[in-house]
Amino acid sequence: MSKKKSEHSIMENLDDEEKTIERTNKNIVLITIFFVILFLALICYLFYFTAFRSESFINNSYNSKRTELIAKRIVRGSVLSRNGEVLARTVIKNNEEIREYPYGRLFAHAVGFSSQGSIGVESIAGFTMLTSNDPVMLRLRNDIKGIKNNGNDVVTTLDVGLQKCAYEAMGSNKGAVVVMNAKTGEILAMVSKPDFDPSDVVKLQESIDSGDKDTPFVNRATLGLYPPGSTFKIVTVLEYIREHPSYEDYEYECNGRFENEDVKISCYHEQKHGNLDLKSSFAESCNSSFANITSKLDTKKFNDTCKQLLFNSKLPCPFSYKESIVDIGRNTKKSEIIQAGIGQGKTMVTPMHMAMITSAIANEGVLVKPYIIDSVKSSKGYTVREYTEKEYKRLITKEESDILKEFMTEVINSGTGTKLKGTQGYDVAGKTGSAEFSEDKKKSHAWFTGFAPVDEPQIVVTVLAEESGTGGEVAAPIAGKIFEEWFKR
Amino acid sequence: MKVIFLTFNKYIELVLMAVYTIQCFSVFRYSDEKDRNGIYIRQDVGMALIYFLSFLQLYLQMMDINVIRFYIITQLLFLCVILLFRLLYPKANKLLVNNMCMLISIGFTILVRLNFQKAKKQFVVVLISFVLAFVIPLILKTFNRLRRFYPLFAFTGIAALSAVLFFSSAINGSKLNIKIGGVSFQASEFVKIIFVFAIAGILTCVRSNKRILISCIVAGLHVLLLVASKDLGSAVIFYIVYIVMLFIATGRMRYFWGGLMGAGLFSVVGYFMFSHVRVRVEAFMDPLGTIDNSGYQIAQSLFAIGTGGFTGMGLYMGVPNRIPVVEADFIFAAISEEFGVLFGICMVLICVSCFVMFMNIAMRFNDMFYKLVAVGLAVTYGFQVFLTIGGVTKFIPLTGVTLPLVSYGSNSIMVSLIMFSVIQGLYVSVKSMNDEDNKKKAKD
């Protein structure tokens, strides 16, 4: 290679090199922008998390050390009913802060407690009540003087009158009652029994440690899983209607029992229901007929419908809750599917979930998120935040909800719920259930879930009374008292 | 008086921090270091003020005279570092010097608060690393034939990672450390740097596809060894660094996007292949649901960040020690809890300004090898910051890497400091070469 030629190519290379450098620098800028965008996204997320998402983490009971720390600087705010009655407050006695619950046991689970762990509103709004939204200057003045600031008050959707009524109607029964506004999802009352005195949790804890098996701390409304019994027929009948457009032609002759090669099902007390169509099967809650109906269902579609109705899945529930269980799968035995169809076997549901399904039927198929915190007010009375109804999602179509409404009305008019017939000024739609839970067939959990009035539903009531008898005899009258109290106004 | 100070101090520090952060970006308006000098000096004053206020607060609450001793010694150290850089390397980039000191000082503050013993240990390592930091630019200046040694770099990296894989015992399920003469080394930390040099060396002459293939094999071996050691965080960093360097070296965008898509594919495969990946993802999806086992760390971290809120609980007024491995991987959560999320965001922005400055320096080099080294180190640093802060805030799944310069850990801080000083060294040596060139040109 001659010297001249190589010099020439060096010149060319230099030119090339400059171009390469320019292009490379452009690419470096691109990479820089790419990473800066990543960081900006991270920073936006941090803002979002701190402003909107952090509260659900802070209120967690695992974070109690930090909330205790804040409690040294802020006096915990009060819990109020929808009409402003005080349900929980912090008072100072002998220089000591004491949490007072003026209604005692009445709101033991709904409002809950907050010492050595927490449940209820005291738990979910714990941090809110330890945050002060008083004027900044006032807070700073208090900080400097070393005076504690006042935390925010939480206004709940709870109604003292209805709560009292539900509490008293339950009497000495174990179980739960959920009362919701059918349109908005506001939780108006929530009772769980057995109960406890929230101001004396320490003493109660001792009695539990020493072997009390009644689990009074458990809020049965959201954490109690029960076999749904006949209330599950709402789901089964819905699935039958979906699969059989000519469901009105259904016929069945009930002789008190259903038998095939897989399973034997008998009606309650082996009662013979005689000639039935679909509506009367539902109204009379005929197990044999429903075993027959279930045997005709498509397993996969049945499972899908259960999923749509939020079985085996998360619920939009403000309290800590358990997911309902239903086992209808490809590998499930035929006999177990038939058991599931009448709400027995492995099927389990919480009263809260049953209330949600009922409210969706009352609300033209749409589930509105149940909520219990209506608003947050600063100690000076100014509104910090307000919550309103929020649609969760459509569970069934409007047409389906109309049919189910009609069927549930029939339960009251001619079926197992006639105890709620002939009420003054309103009509009720609902479904009863008497769920067997052990080999002993004499015992059963009594269920009632329903709403009123039928045309323009105002409230949804779900009642569960453990080991108390049949739904029609025990649970329906409890619901009746609550409807009575509501429509008296 | 004390109460007033303790109440208001966090707000004062937050304002100072915000001012410092804004200055980090306002320096980019000037391209000449001389014009930036005023900003740098104001930054130094702000930094010293924040450090002083933090330690005053710590002392008022801990009432331990050792806190004051520690403060004086470390403040002197920072002063020496800043002055020595100005004296020895007047051409060095002072934004990087300042940010380096700022991040270390935040680390010292929170470490004293979390665990004084560890803070002292960290101080010793920082001291040694600073000595190295002053020597490295000198070495790079006199020894500029580094690109020829890429086979050695590649081989050393692979050998070190293999040694860790085959000869070390697992801690928390991942193999990270190897002990040499009683001192434990986290090999992946040190290999980060030589990996960048190796790849840069291989890719400097890109005309041949053979070179690309070789680089691919070398990078692949590194990543596979790390995956086998269950050191996921490092594996992801090496992977990303490689595809960025490949893109810069070849100028072919498709390598970058293809690489990113490959990363997506690998994560899906990893999810189904490795149970420890699934555990991390589960914890990420639902930390509260898995709080009794895999979600515990991240839930505790989010409790801390959330409870601290935007302005923080105040230094020494939170309970950051409830977070597991808070001094190392979760240090950002502790800082957020006590100094506030806004302070934390400022710190993220300081890291971003370091990253942008690294890239800015990369653009000034005319030599492809230096460019690649600078870009590689910049991405190593930037992406690690993103992984750790994104991880502890639940923006992305947790990968278990440290926050460079801030987290406790002798390997982590030493390597971070070496990284900063390598960039400084390249910057200084190339700058003086360019200056000489310009002088020659001016003479011609």
Interface residues (C-beta under 8 A of the other chain):
Chain A: E17 T20 I21 R23 T24 N25 N27 I28 V29 I31 T32 F35 V36 L38 F39 A41 L42 I43 Y45 L46 F47 F49 T50 R53 S54 E55 S56 F57 I58 N60 Y62 N63 K65 R66 T67 L69 I70 F127 L140 D143 I144 G146
Chain B: V3 I4 T7 V244 F247 I248 G251 M253 F256 L288 I291 A299 Q300 L302 F303 A304 I305 G306 T307 G309 F310 M313 M317 G318 V319 R322 V341 G344 I345 V348 L349 V352 F355 V356 M359 A362 M363 N366 M368 K371 V375 V379 G382 F383 F386 I389 G390 T393 K394 F395
